[in-house]
Every structure is written in C-alpha cells, then in structure tokens.
Amino acid sequence: MFLGQFEHNVDEKGRVTIPSQYRDELDGSAYVTRGFDQNLWVLPSAKFLQLAESIAVTNMTDSDGRDFRRWIFSSAAKVEVDRAGRILIPQFLRAYGKLQESAMVVGNGTYFEIWDPAMWAKHEEEQMDPAKTSDRFSAISISL
C-alpha cells in the first residue's frame, strides 16, 4: 500500500526517486499517466491492467467514454525502476505536471501520485478547512 508523502529531486534527465517503501510494490516497473489534478498517477502493472480492463467496457459510442480512454491511454508510459530506485518520467508528462527541480510523491492507497510541490501545497491548504472538508466528504459511505 502506498502511504505518506515525500519530496524528491527531479534530475536533469527527468528521473524521480521512488520512496524505498514503494519499490517492492512496483516489482521493477510501473505505468505513469495523467491524473485529474494536473498531477501524475503511478500505478503498479497489475493495477494499470485492472484499470485498462474496467475502461475497456466503456461504451465506444459515448463521447465521454472515448475521451476518458484517450485521457488515460494517450498519456500513459511504462517506466522501469532503475538500480538507484528512480523512474524516468517522459518529458510530456513532466510538462503536464509542471515538474521541474523537485516533486512530491504522494501515496494514494493502491497507487501513488507525483505533484509539483507548489501545486501540492496549494491543494493541501485547500483541504484544511474543517467545515468544507466535512461537508465534502459527508456523502462518501465509509465503514470500518
């Protein structure tokens, strides 16, 4: 499970170090694609294939379904974890996520996200209003 948040440098080649506790979950490779918040999603191969299967059943005559397929697959790239624990993020994904010198690597349970640190800080600040958060999440049914 991918938990926590970590700030890492983006080197001159566009590589980002993956936290050591995440690497075992990746089995040497992963898929990177656009997220919905101008961030990147990094999914283990099995989770990406699960996502692909769930997308495959979308109605091809529905324009939103076609656009969603394009959103995910046109921006996806398979990446390998190198010996130093880094992944090379393709330039077009770095540009989408506005990644430059550093990146926030943020756990999200079954996958993790990569954010521009300033955008992550802004997102976190927006989430800290207790009344707003309570109202927003009240419709989500969660049980333990």
URBELSUL-V781827 format. One record per helix or strand of 2 or more residues. SS is the DSSP state (a for helix, b for strand). FROM is the first residue (numbers start at 0). TO is the last residue. If there is no record, write none. Layout:
ss=SS from=FROM to=TO
ss=SS from=FROM to=TO
This chain:
ss=b from=4 to=9
ss=b from=14 to=16
ss=a from=19 to=25
ss=b from=28 to=33
ss=b from=39 to=43
ss=a from=44 to=55
ss=a from=62 to=72
ss=b from=76 to=79
ss=b from=85 to=87
ss=a from=90 to=95
ss=b from=101 to=106
ss=b from=110 to=114
ss=a from=116 to=126
ss=a from=129 to=136
